[in-house]
Amino acid sequence: MNREELTPIVYAEWPNAKSNLTTWITGEQLAFYQPGNQINGSYLNRTVVDDVFGWGEKYKTSPPVFAKLPIAYNTIMNHTGAYGHEAIYLLGRSGRSDDYTLCSLGAYRTSSCWTRYNSTAGGDTIESLCRYGQLNAPFSLDEEHTFGNTDWPFMATEWANSLGLNDGIVDGKNSLARLLTQLALQSPELPRDRPSLAEVLAVLASGTLLIASGDTQFHAYYNYTRFVMDPGQYETMNATLTAKEYTSGGGILPAANAFYAVLAATFLLNLLCLSYFIRHRGLVTDFSEPFNLFAIAINSPPSAMMAGSSTTGPNTKQVHEKWFIDTQGEDLILGSYRDHDNVDELVEPEPCASPYERTLLHGVASRRSRWPRKTSVDPAKALYTRFTKQDTEVQTEERTI
């Protein structure tokens, strides 16, 4: 709205107006003014937005009166009028133009809505669903009643003062008012990258509704003869509780249907594990666990492939070597294919021949029989054989002499 359109509701713009901002805040300067729905009241001047805000004799509601026009990036609240008005009004000006923005805030009680609260692991949401949209209420609502709350404006006035939204009356340049005026629309279209001024005001004032709803009745109308209920009165309300403790499929979002493939693969994997344990009953020793692997390694004979690794650590070639688990008596040892000289066939141990017969590597000996491997030579045994052979040759020579 421009300056000319706001003149009918701005006191400083009236002829012969003498503004006193000190007494204006207390309401003393407009003590003569009574809304049109009061005795000897007046609906004051007509404006171009009477049908937008519901002002005038047609709507039985008087327009607000502001003390002055705010400067750029400032807001002014309306504190005029006797008891009975259902809204408070904010007048602000953005620094991007010479126009002004006028907003109204009101609270209403209605039986046309119901509340849905949803609590999930991803967060909580609460929404109000009304008859005017897609209602689909799980229960029947009361007969439609909608009433404006004439008590809420008094609470909202103190709320606006606490936020400094009326500091523009003395050109206070409040920081919150500056942010709000920057959100004023420049065209009749809601922006997609930020909220509008009306949306921000609604969120800021929503806390007053929660405070005002405490100890109130569940119906849109007051069905008691006493204004103070002491002691309180119990009331009933319609409610439906739906609990879903575990969701193992899609349905919430269309993209969630892709998890059916994961569920199917998980089922097949569990089925394979079940069939394995049915076929191989008993406990299973997992040699890939560090404790079991350490016990095998510490009881295994030295390997020529790991020569020199005790001081410098294993190199790349040693790490890439293929190792296997072999049996030596009743013990299991680690071996390398490069530590053996001759091809050897391994024989799988007999059932229950030793306590380690059932392992995750069970049957590895039979599988290794497909590839030839060299048999390792014990260095101590080779040295003993060499000295024994030399001693035998010396004794033969002595007998010959």
MARFIMI-22277 format. One line per 2 residues: their letters; for each residue x, y, z of C-alpha. Coordinates in Angstrom, 3 decimals. Example, Ala and Ser with C-alpha at 12.3 -4.5 7.8 and 13.67 -1.06 7.14 Angstrom:
2
AS) 12.300:-4.500:7.800; 13.670:-1.060:7.140
% end
This chain:
401
MN) 0.000:0.000:0.000; 1.172:3.515:-0.753
RE) 1.034:6.588:1.472; -2.275:7.817:0.095
EL) -4.005:4.465:0.648; -2.827:4.356:4.264
TP) -3.886:7.923:5.130; -7.364:6.902:6.461
IV) -5.792:4.713:9.213; -2.636:6.742:10.080
YA) -3.311:9.353:12.758; -0.341:11.568:11.844
EW) -1.749:11.955:8.325; -5.130:13.245:9.487
PN) -5.919:16.985:9.311; -5.011:18.947:12.445
AK) -3.443:15.865:14.010; -1.198:16.425:17.021
SN) 0.724:13.249:17.714; 2.087:12.558:21.175
LT) 4.034:9.308:21.037; 4.354:9.168:24.819
TW) 0.618:9.092:25.434; -0.094:7.134:22.271
IT) 1.440:3.949:23.620; -0.812:4.074:26.699
GE) -3.893:4.617:24.541; -4.761:7.918:26.205
QL) -4.650:9.946:23.006; -7.287:7.776:21.315
AF) -9.449:7.285:24.363; -12.336:8.772:22.410
YQ) -12.166:6.011:19.828; -14.480:3.021:20.228
PG) -14.947:0.298:17.613; -18.145:0.357:15.634
NQ) -19.508:-2.746:17.356; -19.422:-0.933:20.727
IN) -21.951:1.526:22.127; -21.473:4.940:20.509
GS) -18.699:3.377:18.457; -17.466:4.353:15.021
YL) -16.212:2.453:12.020; -13.981:5.433:11.142
NR) -12.758:5.901:7.599; -13.148:3.611:4.619
TV) -10.045:2.113:2.985; -9.329:0.276:-0.255
VD) -8.611:-2.927:1.690; -11.812:-3.133:3.741
DV) -12.879:-6.316:1.968; -9.405:-7.838:2.343
FG) -9.199:-7.437:6.130; -12.951:-7.443:6.833
WG) -13.336:-3.839:8.044; -16.342:-1.579:8.073
EK) -19.998:-1.758:8.963; -20.493:-4.660:6.551
YK) -18.204:-6.865:8.657; -18.981:-5.200:12.013
TS) -15.267:-4.567:12.523; -13.434:-1.247:12.797
PP) -10.061:-0.702:11.115; -6.904:-0.137:13.190
VF) -5.306:3.265:13.693; -1.505:3.694:13.541
AK) 0.302:6.613:15.138; 2.559:7.364:12.152
LP) 4.138:5.893:9.051; 7.312:3.910:9.778
IA) 10.637:4.771:8.197; 12.543:2.246:6.071
YN) 13.234:-1.124:7.722; 10.943:-0.370:10.683
TI) 7.617:-1.772:11.885; 4.766:-0.323:13.960
MN) 2.021:-2.230:15.795; -1.586:-1.184:16.326
HT) -2.558:-0.834:19.987; -5.880:0.955:19.587
GA) -9.413:-0.201:20.181; -11.407:-1.491:23.113
YG) -12.036:-5.112:24.012; -13.681:-7.029:21.219
HE) -11.281:-6.846:18.276; -9.979:-10.193:17.026
AI) -6.623:-9.285:15.459; -3.508:-7.191:15.840
YL) -1.931:-5.336:12.927; 1.633:-4.659:11.823
LG) 2.683:-1.886:9.434; 6.180:-2.033:7.959
RS) 8.241:-0.513:5.213; 10.925:-2.129:3.100
GR) 13.888:-0.052:1.992; 13.567:-1.325:-1.572
SD) 10.502:0.800:-2.375; 8.315:3.609:-1.044
DY) 5.361:1.276:-0.447; 4.277:-0.102:2.913
TL) 3.198:-3.597:3.981; 0.178:-4.158:6.230
CS) -0.348:-7.504:7.998; -2.982:-8.792:10.420
LG) -2.608:-11.636:12.923; -5.577:-13.359:14.510
AY) -6.387:-16.531:16.419; -9.521:-18.577:15.867
RT) -11.137:-21.603:17.400; -12.705:-24.041:14.978
SS) -14.170:-27.524:14.931; -13.353:-27.951:11.239
CW) -9.806:-29.228:11.805; -8.030:-32.091:13.442
TR) -4.369:-32.518:14.352; -2.054:-35.285:13.204
YN) 1.198:-35.899:15.091; 3.773:-38.257:13.625
ST) 6.837:-39.418:15.563; 9.514:-41.434:13.749
AG) 13.232:-42.111:14.042; 13.839:-39.405:11.450
GD) 12.043:-36.699:13.458; 8.649:-35.483:14.607
TI) 6.006:-33.614:12.609; 2.685:-32.049:13.551
ES) 0.118:-30.741:11.107; -3.410:-29.396:11.166
LC) -5.869:-30.771:8.591; -9.112:-28.905:7.920
RY) -12.353:-29.456:6.060; -11.365:-26.930:3.446
GQ) -8.695:-29.289:2.121; -8.280:-33.056:2.065
LN) -9.533:-33.892:5.525; -10.069:-37.686:5.701
AP) -10.479:-37.542:9.466; -10.374:-40.963:11.181
FS) -13.373:-39.949:13.318; -16.423:-37.709:13.027
LD) -15.883:-34.039:13.881; -18.186:-31.794:15.854
EE) -20.656:-29.550:14.154; -18.766:-26.811:12.364
HT) -18.059:-23.823:14.596; -15.529:-21.057:14.038
FG) -15.030:-18.242:16.520; -12.521:-15.438:16.650
NT) -10.640:-15.211:19.921; -11.054:-11.746:21.408
DW) -8.671:-12.475:24.295; -5.660:-13.435:22.180
PF) -4.941:-9.862:20.883; -4.041:-8.757:24.416
MA) -1.499:-11.561:24.723; -0.264:-10.900:21.182
TE) 0.244:-7.207:21.944; 2.663:-8.050:24.749
WA) 4.331:-10.620:22.506; 4.902:-7.997:19.784
NS) 6.256:-5.490:22.303; 8.688:-8.055:23.703
LG) 10.101:-8.641:20.196; 10.472:-4.904:19.551
LN) 8.037:-4.921:16.650; 6.629:-1.566:17.833
DG) 10.023:0.144:18.104; 9.342:1.866:14.794
IV) 7.061:4.308:16.599; 10.240:6.045:17.823
DG) 12.346:5.027:14.793; 14.052:2.395:16.921
KN) 15.499:0.458:13.944; 14.985:-2.949:15.534
SL) 17.113:-5.737:14.029; 14.194:-8.188:13.821
AR) 12.042:-5.570:12.121; 14.762:-5.061:9.531
LL) 14.806:-8.776:8.708; 11.025:-8.944:8.509
TQ) 10.671:-5.960:6.190; 13.205:-7.474:3.811
LA) 10.823:-10.426:3.390; 7.955:-8.204:2.227
LQ) 6.628:-9.243:-1.185; 7.398:-7.016:-4.163
SP) 4.925:-8.841:-6.420; 1.797:-10.985:-5.860
EL) 3.799:-14.224:-5.926; 5.349:-16.243:-3.105
PR) 9.136:-16.700:-3.458; 10.571:-20.214:-3.590
DR) 13.927:-19.480:-1.968; 12.702:-17.821:1.239
PS) 9.548:-17.435:3.342; 7.222:-14.480:3.052
LA) 6.624:-11.895:5.777; 3.245:-13.438:6.637
EV) 4.728:-16.927:7.010; 7.481:-15.733:9.335
LA) 5.014:-13.802:11.502; 2.793:-16.888:11.748
VL) 5.732:-19.016:12.915; 6.865:-16.392:15.423
AS) 3.369:-16.056:16.885; 2.571:-19.792:16.928
GT) 4.078:-20.124:20.399; 1.336:-17.900:21.791
LL) -1.275:-20.389:20.586; 0.394:-23.200:22.529
IA) 0.496:-21.052:25.660; -3.115:-19.942:25.220
SG) -4.357:-23.513:24.680; -3.324:-24.607:28.158
DT) -6.248:-25.592:30.424; -8.786:-24.881:27.679
QF) -11.726:-26.972:26.537; -11.517:-29.411:23.643
HA) -14.503:-27.895:21.854; -14.571:-24.762:19.747
YY) -17.285:-23.293:21.939; -17.396:-22.685:25.697
NY) -20.072:-24.933:27.155; -19.794:-23.959:30.820
TR) -21.618:-21.325:32.863; -18.618:-20.506:35.072
FV) -15.620:-18.602:33.731; -13.218:-20.078:36.320
MD) -13.210:-23.844:36.746; -11.857:-24.595:40.205
PG) -11.394:-27.490:40.513; -10.963:-28.319:36.846
QY) -13.312:-30.408:34.765; -12.248:-33.551:32.893
ET) -13.175:-33.713:29.201; -12.988:-36.379:26.541
MN) -11.746:-36.055:23.003; -11.640:-38.210:19.894
AT) -8.246:-39.708:19.164; -6.820:-42.533:17.077
LT) -3.432:-44.097:17.753; -1.582:-46.002:15.045
AK) 1.711:-47.692:15.985; 4.181:-49.212:13.554
EY) 7.171:-50.560:15.429; 9.077:-52.030:12.488
TS) 8.826:-51.458:8.758; 10.445:-54.091:6.569
GG) 9.242:-52.990:3.175; 8.230:-50.131:0.924
GI) 5.032:-48.165:0.912; 6.173:-44.946:2.553
LP) 7.958:-43.646:-0.522; 7.928:-45.095:-4.045
AA) 11.723:-45.261:-4.063; 11.634:-47.486:-0.970
NA) 10.291:-50.361:-3.086; 13.854:-50.920:-4.295
FY) 14.645:-52.423:-0.883; 12.537:-55.449:-1.772
AV) 15.531:-56.722:-3.767; 17.736:-56.377:-0.680
LA) 15.188:-58.228:1.433; 15.001:-61.050:-1.124
AT) 18.799:-61.384:-1.259; 18.973:-61.403:2.545
FL) 16.347:-64.148:2.709; 18.243:-66.344:0.229
LN) 21.518:-65.810:2.086; 19.901:-66.796:5.379
LL) 18.435:-69.864:3.684; 21.880:-70.931:2.467
CL) 23.347:-70.472:5.945; 20.529:-72.524:7.438
SY) 21.081:-75.383:4.995; 24.823:-75.344:5.726
FI) 24.293:-75.629:9.488; 21.735:-78.386:9.016
RH) 24.243:-80.381:6.939; 27.267:-79.650:9.164
RG) 26.080:-79.824:12.722; 28.204:-78.856:15.677
LV) 30.469:-75.965:16.526; 32.522:-74.255:13.843
TD) 36.016:-72.867:14.399; 36.725:-69.700:12.444
FS) 40.468:-69.563:11.719; 40.149:-66.081:10.264
EP) 39.727:-64.720:13.799; 42.949:-63.154:15.156
FN) 43.162:-65.404:18.236; 42.829:-68.635:16.249
LF) 45.124:-67.414:13.471; 47.788:-66.423:16.015
AI) 47.705:-69.888:17.624; 48.251:-71.543:14.245
AI) 51.033:-69.162:13.237; 52.994:-69.504:16.493
NS) 52.921:-73.325:16.266; 53.947:-73.435:12.580
PP) 57.553:-74.184:11.520; 59.651:-71.321:10.057
SA) 59.038:-70.568:6.397; 61.782:-69.749:3.920
MM) 59.414:-67.267:2.265; 59.410:-65.129:5.426
AG) 63.197:-65.044:5.809; 64.382:-61.646:7.057
SS) 60.881:-60.410:7.963; 61.456:-60.706:11.704
TT) 63.603:-57.547:11.747; 62.221:-55.436:8.898
GP) 58.696:-56.761:8.538; 57.222:-58.538:5.507
NT) 57.756:-57.052:2.073; 55.273:-56.872:-0.796
KQ) 56.267:-60.228:-2.275; 55.897:-61.989:1.049
VH) 52.473:-60.440:1.651; 51.246:-61.545:-1.785
EK) 52.284:-65.166:-1.166; 49.509:-67.758:-1.037
WF) 49.251:-69.564:2.286; 47.223:-72.590:3.338
ID) 46.402:-74.501:6.509; 47.834:-78.005:6.706
TQ) 47.810:-80.772:9.279; 50.884:-82.046:11.103
GE) 49.874:-84.824:13.409; 47.082:-83.449:15.521
DL) 48.154:-79.843:15.001; 47.316:-77.323:12.312
IL) 50.116:-75.313:10.702; 50.454:-72.595:8.091
GS) 52.346:-73.417:4.946; 53.369:-71.831:1.651
YR) 53.397:-73.474:-1.748; 56.946:-72.243:-2.382
DH) 58.301:-74.019:0.736; 57.787:-77.478:-0.821
DN) 59.989:-79.298:-3.343; 57.930:-82.275:-4.433
VD) 54.327:-82.796:-5.423; 52.328:-84.196:-2.588
EL) 48.755:-85.327:-2.341; 46.899:-84.397:0.800
VE) 44.437:-86.715:2.418; 41.419:-85.296:4.212
PE) 41.360:-86.336:7.889; 38.873:-88.942:8.964
PC) 35.659:-87.810:10.642; 36.128:-86.956:14.325
AS) 39.831:-87.723:14.024; 40.720:-84.511:15.822
PY) 38.866:-81.680:17.608; 39.706:-79.220:14.819
ER) 38.210:-81.353:12.034; 35.114:-79.071:11.732
TL) 36.369:-75.672:10.562; 35.414:-73.008:8.052
LH) 38.377:-74.319:6.044; 37.119:-77.885:6.257
GV) 37.919:-79.744:3.076; 40.782:-77.436:2.123
AS) 43.124:-80.430:1.983; 40.984:-82.172:-0.596
RR) 40.737:-78.996:-2.641; 44.514:-78.511:-2.548
SR) 44.952:-81.926:-4.127; 43.995:-80.310:-7.441
WP) 47.239:-78.327:-7.508; 50.744:-79.750:-7.053
RK) 52.781:-78.388:-4.203; 56.387:-78.800:-3.157
TS) 57.160:-80.643:0.075; 59.135:-78.548:2.506
VD) 62.482:-79.852:3.840; 63.175:-79.508:7.520
PA) 66.656:-77.820:7.780; 67.532:-79.693:10.988
KA) 66.561:-83.030:9.473; 68.607:-82.332:6.322
LY) 71.684:-81.398:8.405; 71.316:-84.560:10.503
TR) 71.048:-86.702:7.351; 74.161:-85.121:5.847
FT) 76.335:-85.708:8.943; 75.016:-89.260:9.333
KQ) 75.950:-89.996:5.705; 79.477:-88.592:6.209
DT) 79.991:-90.648:9.392; 78.901:-93.803:7.567
EV) 81.412:-93.170:4.753; 84.270:-92.696:7.279
QT) 83.480:-95.983:9.040; 83.448:-97.795:5.665
EE) 86.905:-96.438:4.825; 88.292:-97.576:8.216
RT) 87.057:-101.109:7.672; 88.608:-101.122:4.178
I) 91.994:-100.076:5.520
% end
